[in-house]
Amino acid sequence: MHNFNAGPSILPREVFEEASRSVLDFNGTGLSILEIGHRTPLFQAVLDEAIALLREHMGLLPEQEVLFLHGGASTQFMQVPMNLLDETATAAYTDTGVWATKAIKEAKLFGGVDVVCSSKDSGYTYLPKEFTVDPSAAYLHFTTNNTIYGTQWQDLSFFYDKGVPLVADMSSDILSRRVDFTKYGLIYAGAQKNIGAAGVNVVVVNKEMLGKVSRPLPTMMDYRNHIENGSLLNTPPVFSIYVCLLTLRWLKKAGGIAAIEKENERKAGLLYDTIDALPLFKPRAAPEDRSRMNVCFTIEDPAVEAEFLALCKEEGMVGVKGHRLSGGFRASLYNALPYESVVALTELMRSFAQRKG
Ligand SMILES: *Cc1c(COP(=O)(O)O)cnc(C)c1O
């Protein structure tokens, strides 16, 4: 099978193997990873190593705390403004896709929201770059990679001189390319795209951002409580965190972010070159904003589109259908997807385009 799913998505084969062994016998303990207590030294070692590996991969500062939280990235749409945006303050948001829109909707529940730019009118096919941010904004929120529309900010340093703290939803491209993660006040990402299994999200928060809002915070929503309790405020998603650990170990063995970035460029390069070479297929995103993680394209004739989808299915290619909101095709090329899968897809595209004349 070639798995192009957008999330949950492909993970390395060795992660599946090690995780399944640990479901039966974790580290030779005679116990399943599914039945060990979260406050045991056994799980503490998993948590400590996962956090240490994330810190190492991302090159974080001591004041940046790593948390494993429940509720997926969607809960962060609400938890971020609850912790960082006072009722009388305003936060700046970029509107570059569905996930950004959802983040904006939640932020409005807590304070002022200034939508500084939007590419909604074009169907989110490009990233709007002409905008200013009020220096008094509590933070600037942006989505680094727009999973549904296949756009990705290429040069993130564009944001670094905006003069306000940065908050980024990195759900679909975290750990896929080198980023100066120290520039961020807060980063969040659902694990199910590049970090591990569904059921947990990673939050990296600079402690200096916290404690500045006047509203009382529910215990489980207050980042400070999770920091104080080392992500063990309540029962964490033990198995999901364990799968993150295995994936982070795999990434280290593969040479870390710098090495995987080269591989991701090679994969995306091959697919975009193929799309550009075959007039049957139309790229969806503006050339300068193309995502290396989610490659979106279309075929003009819906009948031919359906035919190609059926062919993909026959050839064991999973997850090539585009999101229901954007249609067409979407091939997600996350870290664990082998180059050979892209070769197989592009060969299929070539032979199909040839047959269609
Ligand atoms: C998938 C995704 C989300 C939603 O993640 P959940 O874990 O399902 O809440 C949010 N933002 C982006 C950019 C995503 O790709």
The ligand as an SDF file (V2000), in Angstrom:
LIG
                    3D

 15 15  0  0  0  0  0  0  0  0999 V2000
   -5.3590   18.4930   11.2800 C   0  0  0  0  0  0  0  0  0  0  0  0
   -5.2020   19.9090   11.6340 C   0  0  0  0  0  0  0  0  0  0  0  0
   -5.8690   20.4930   12.7270 C   0  0  0  0  0  0  0  0  0  0  0  0
   -6.8880   19.7330   13.5540 C   0  0  0  0  0  0  0  0  0  0  0  0
   -6.2830   18.7940   14.3430 O   0  0  0  0  0  0  0  0  0  0  0  0
   -7.1560   17.9370   15.3850 P   0  0  0  0  0  0  0  0  0  0  0  0
   -6.0770   17.2180   16.1280 O   0  0  0  0  0  0  0  0  0  0  0  0
   -8.0390   17.0450   14.5900 O   0  0  0  0  0  0  0  0  0  0  0  0
   -7.9260   18.8630   16.2420 O   0  0  0  0  0  0  0  0  0  0  0  0
   -5.6170   21.8110   13.0090 C   0  0  0  0  0  0  0  0  0  0  0  0
   -4.7660   22.5430   12.2810 N   0  0  0  0  0  0  0  0  0  0  0  0
   -4.1180   22.0250   11.2170 C   0  0  0  0  0  0  0  0  0  0  0  0
   -3.1840   22.8860   10.4390 C   0  0  0  0  0  0  0  0  0  0  0  0
   -4.3140   20.7010   10.8620 C   0  0  0  0  0  0  0  0  0  0  0  0
   -3.6720   20.1800    9.8070 O   0  0  0  0  0  0  0  0  0  0  0  0
  1  2  1  0
  2  3  1  0
  2 14  2  0
  3  4  1  0
  3 10  2  0
  4  5  1  0
  5  6  1  0
  6  7  2  0
  6  8  1  0
  6  9  1  0
 10 11  1  0
 11 12  2  0
 12 13  1  0
 12 14  1  0
 14 15  1  0
M  END
$$$$
